[in-house]
Amino acid sequence: MPYIVGVNGHMGSRFTQDPVAMERLLGALHARGLFYLDSFTTAASVAPVTAARLGVPFAQRALFLDHDPRPGAVARALAELDALVRARRSVIAIGHPHPTTLAALAPWLAHAAAAGTHVVPASALVR
C-alpha cells in the first residue's frame, strides 16, 4: 500500500495478547519502517513491550470516542477528551465515521481550535 506510515489493529484483543503473533507483526513493521498504533482493547496487550524490544515506533490510544455511538455518549467522550488533553497534553483518541460521531466532531473541532488544542495525525504522537 503506497503512502502507508503505520498500522492500527482494530478488534484485535486476542491477537495483541499473543507474543508470537505480535513478534511476527511488529517484526514485519520494523522491516518496513512502519509504526504500530495499539487500540489497547485489552490491558493484556504485549504490543508495548514487544514494540520497545524490537525498536518499532509505537503509540497507544487513550480514548474511544464512540464505543457507545449514541449522541450523549459521544458528547461525554469528547468532554473526557478535553480533560485528558488538559492533563496529558498529548492524547490519541479513536473514533468511527458514525453519523453521530461526525456530527459531534464538527463543533468539537472548532471548540478545540479556540482552546488552542492542535489536532494532529497519530503519526505525530508515535515514539
CORFENCOR-V820768 format. One record per backbone hydrogen bond with DSSP energy under -1.0 kcal/mol. CO is the residue of the C=O (numbers start at 1). NH is the residue of the N-H. If there is no record, write none. Layout:
CO/NH
CO/NH
This chain:
1/4
5/35
7/37
12/16
15/18
16/46
18/22
19/23
20/24
21/25
22/26
23/27
24/28
25/29
26/30
27/31
28/32
29/34
30/33
35/7
36/59
37/9
38/61
42/45
46/50
47/51
48/52
49/53
50/54
51/55
51/56
57/36
58/127
59/38
63/94
70/74
71/75
72/76
73/77
74/78
75/79
76/80
77/81
78/82
79/83
80/84
81/85
82/86
83/87
84/88
85/89
88/90
92/62
92/63
94/65
98/102
99/103
100/104
101/105
102/106
104/108
105/109
106/110
107/111
108/112
109/113
110/114
111/115
112/117
113/116
121/124
122/125
